[in-house]
């Protein structure tokens, strides 16, 4: 019985260490926004350098960032190769990881 409790403690310790955050890990998800929502990316889904000029959309009440896009535009980030500006709530990342703006 003592052997099994020691194994359980060792296994628990290994699981905790394996799941602990490490320095240098991404603090955003590089996955396409289609996995999060078809037409919205909040600041937490953007890389830190693009989290600026953020405000609350008056229609939906959700927070968005425009990163120098201009009034009524939202910044979208799909992959390091595909990112940019679309009208607020009208951008999305397709299944290939490319930014698309729908009317």
C-alpha positions as CSV (number, residue, x, y, z in Angstrom):
1,X,0.0,0.0,0.0
2,X,2.9,2.4,0.8
3,X,4.5,1.7,-2.6
4,X,1.3,2.8,-4.4
5,X,1.0,6.0,-2.5
6,X,4.6,6.9,-3.3
7,X,4.0,6.2,-7.0
8,X,0.9,8.3,-6.9
9,X,2.8,11.2,-5.3
10,X,5.6,10.9,-7.9
11,X,3.1,10.8,-10.7
12,X,1.3,13.9,-9.4
13,X,4.6,15.7,-9.1
14,X,5.5,14.9,-12.7
15,X,2.1,16.1,-14.0
16,X,2.4,19.4,-12.1
17,X,6.0,20.0,-13.4
18,X,5.0,19.1,-17.0
19,X,2.1,21.6,-17.0
20,X,3.9,24.5,-15.3
21,X,4.4,27.5,-17.6
22,X,7.8,28.1,-18.9
23,X,9.7,31.3,-19.6
24,X,9.4,32.3,-23.2
25,X,6.1,30.6,-24.0
26,X,3.6,32.4,-26.1
27,X,1.0,34.3,-24.1
28,X,-1.4,34.3,-27.0
29,X,-2.7,31.6,-29.3
30,X,-1.3,31.5,-32.8
31,X,-4.3,29.3,-33.9
32,X,-6.7,30.7,-36.4
33,X,-9.5,32.8,-35.0
34,X,-12.0,30.4,-36.6
35,X,-11.4,28.1,-33.7
36,X,-12.3,30.9,-31.3
37,X,-15.1,32.6,-33.1
38,X,-15.9,33.5,-36.7
39,X,-15.9,37.2,-36.5
40,X,-14.2,38.5,-33.3
41,X,-10.8,38.6,-31.7
42,X,-10.3,40.1,-28.3
43,X,-7.0,41.6,-27.1
44,X,-6.1,38.3,-25.4
45,X,-6.0,36.6,-28.8
46,X,-3.5,39.1,-30.3
47,X,0.3,39.1,-29.9
48,X,1.3,41.8,-27.3
49,X,2.8,44.2,-29.9
50,X,-0.7,44.5,-31.5
51,X,-2.6,45.2,-28.3
52,X,-2.9,48.9,-28.7
53,X,-5.6,51.4,-29.5
54,X,-8.2,49.1,-27.8
55,X,-11.7,50.2,-27.0
56,X,-15.2,48.8,-26.4
57,X,-17.6,48.3,-29.4
58,X,-20.7,50.3,-28.6
59,X,-23.0,47.9,-30.3
60,X,-21.8,44.5,-28.9
61,X,-20.0,45.7,-25.8
62,X,-16.9,43.6,-26.6
63,X,-13.3,44.8,-26.4
64,X,-11.3,45.1,-29.6
65,X,-8.0,46.6,-30.7
66,X,-7.4,48.6,-33.9
67,X,-3.6,48.9,-33.9
68,X,-3.5,52.0,-36.1
69,X,-6.2,50.7,-38.4
70,X,-8.4,53.8,-38.0
71,X,-11.9,54.5,-36.8
72,X,-14.4,51.6,-37.2
73,X,-11.7,49.1,-37.9
74,X,-10.5,46.1,-35.9
75,X,-7.1,44.5,-36.1
76,X,-7.1,40.7,-36.8
77,X,-4.2,38.3,-36.4
78,X,-4.4,34.9,-38.0
79,X,-0.7,33.9,-38.5
80,X,2.6,35.7,-38.7
81,X,2.0,35.9,-42.5
82,X,-1.7,36.9,-42.4
83,X,-2.9,39.8,-40.3
84,X,-4.5,43.2,-40.9
85,X,-7.6,45.4,-40.6
86,X,-11.3,44.8,-41.3
87,X,-14.4,46.6,-40.2
88,X,-15.3,45.9,-36.6
89,X,-16.7,42.3,-36.3
90,X,-16.3,41.5,-40.0
91,X,-12.9,39.8,-40.1
92,X,-12.2,36.1,-39.7
93,X,-9.4,33.6,-40.3
94,X,-10.2,30.9,-42.8
95,X,-9.3,27.3,-42.4
96,X,-6.0,27.9,-44.2
97,X,-5.0,30.6,-41.7
98,X,-5.6,33.6,-44.0
99,X,-7.4,36.8,-43.0
100,X,-10.7,37.4,-44.7
101,X,-13.0,40.4,-44.4
102,X,-16.7,39.8,-45.2
103,X,-19.2,42.6,-45.9
